[in-house]
Amino acid sequence: MANIITDKDFATKTSEGVTLVDFWAPWCGPCRMQSPIVDELAEEMEGQVAVYKMNVDEEPQTAQGFGIMSIPTLLVKKDGEVVEKLVGFHDKARLQEVLNRHI
């Protein structure tokens, strides 16, 4: 299962290695479809990719800082730098392909 991340700890937790951050909100239908896939990847890629979820209603600063205008948006970071930004729903195979490029 993906860990929760906040505006306060975002920079620290995503500064090393490969990270996937799912920006979502509880009222967002596509986010609810994306969530179980993100959780599966968190388990399957443990030790290779750190996976986090950020509720944009509760933690708006980081989303605003990255110009996130629609959700779900998934950011892939490698050693603190954004290497991929995926907007909208993406299936598991697509996310695995993207993550594998950066591992």
C-alpha positions in Angstrom: 0.0 0.0 0.0 1.2 3.5 -0.8 2.3 5.8 2.0 0.6 9.1 2.7 2.9 12.2 2.0 2.3 15.8 3.1 3.5 19.2 1.9 5.8 19.2 4.9 7.7 16.0 4.1 7.4 15.9 0.3 10.9 17.3 -0.5 12.6 15.0 2.0 10.8 11.8 1.1 11.2 12.3 -2.7 14.8 13.4 -2.7 16.5 10.0 -3.2 15.9 7.1 -5.5 12.9 6.6 -7.7 9.5 7.8 -6.3 6.0 7.8 -7.6 3.6 10.3 -6.1 -0.2 10.0 -6.8 -1.9 13.4 -6.4 -5.6 12.6 -5.8 -8.8 13.7 -3.9 -11.6 11.5 -2.4 -14.3 13.0 -4.7 -12.4 12.2 -7.9 -13.8 9.2 -9.7 -10.7 8.5 -11.9 -8.6 8.8 -8.7 -10.6 6.0 -7.1 -9.9 3.9 -10.2 -6.1 4.7 -10.1 -5.7 4.1 -6.3 -5.8 0.3 -6.2 -3.3 0.2 -9.1 -0.9 2.5 -7.3 -1.3 0.4 -4.1 -0.4 -2.8 -6.1 2.7 -1.2 -7.6 3.7 -0.1 -4.1 3.8 -3.7 -2.9 5.2 -5.2 -6.1 8.0 -2.6 -6.5 8.9 -2.3 -2.8 12.6 -1.7 -2.5 12.8 -0.3 -6.0 10.3 2.5 -6.0 8.9 4.5 -3.0 5.2 5.1 -3.7 3.2 7.9 -2.1 -0.3 9.4 -2.2 -1.0 13.1 -1.6 -4.6 14.3 -1.1 -4.6 17.7 -2.9 -7.5 18.9 -0.8 -5.6 18.5 2.4 -2.1 19.3 1.0 -2.5 21.9 -1.7 0.9 23.6 -1.7 2.9 20.9 -3.4 0.3 20.3 -6.1 0.2 24.1 -6.8 4.0 24.2 -6.9 4.1 21.6 -9.6 1.3 23.2 -11.6 -1.1 20.2 -11.1 -4.4 21.3 -12.5 -6.2 18.0 -12.9 -6.2 14.8 -11.0 -5.2 12.1 -10.8 -1.7 13.3 -11.7 1.3 11.0 -11.1 4.8 12.4 -10.7 7.8 10.2 -11.1 10.9 11.6 -9.5 14.5 10.3 -9.6 16.9 11.6 -7.0 14.7 14.6 -6.4 14.1 15.6 -10.0 10.8 15.1 -11.9 11.4 12.7 -14.8 7.8 12.0 -15.7 4.4 13.7 -15.2 1.3 11.5 -16.1 -2.1 13.2 -16.1 -5.3 11.2 -15.9 -5.9 7.5 -15.3 -3.1 5.0 -16.4 -3.3 1.3 -16.4 -0.8 -0.9 -14.5 1.2 -1.9 -17.5 1.8 1.7 -18.5 2.9 2.7 -15.0 5.3 -0.3 -14.8 6.8 0.6 -18.1 7.4 4.2 -17.0 8.8 3.2 -13.6 11.1 0.5 -15.1 12.7 3.2 -17.4 14.0 5.0 -14.2 15.0 2.1 -11.9 
